[in-house]
């Protein structure tokens, strides 16, 4: 129900941001210059370097289109079935992160690099496919809402949730997911580095807010105030009569 509500809100908020093309391009120029000022790697150079490998563009597109929603959904279902306390916490952090992201989308429309010709980046989804977008003002997604990158924000949260819930030595492999997602969104020219940084900051605020509202986790892995209602209550016993 919460996810359905989020999608409905997103669809409504998306229309509020449509029509701000000029402002989105101006903000893109500002973000680009700021990144160079603070010495972040040039996205165009990174894209050119990665695209030297055969089929790299198509693989990046497939990861961008095919992992974001399915990967997050699979993680939530797994947590719901096997680690309910971690699920409740992660679900709430996801909702807060997404709401914060939508607010920034409306207040700061930002065109992605692929829609700013002056940046010299290739729209890999248009070039080799598959594409997640039909045209800038149609479809489900708002393409002038590059900041923050919810792809990166959700990927980081998925990794955190798996590390919270699992005790396997292989659990650390999940860290590759946000790393690959960050690389992919840049290589496909869908986001700037700053989009991921802002997403990570918003996620940090969501985690702190949830911790403040519901208290810190207890010593048991994955346990917290979330699961109080699910714990078994001790059965009162009556001492034997003498």
Helices and strands as residue ranges (DSSP letters): H 2-17, H 21-37, H 43-50, H 56-66, H 68-82, H 84-107, G 113-115, G 117-119, H 124-127, H 150-165, G 169-174, H 175-187, H 193-214, G 225-230
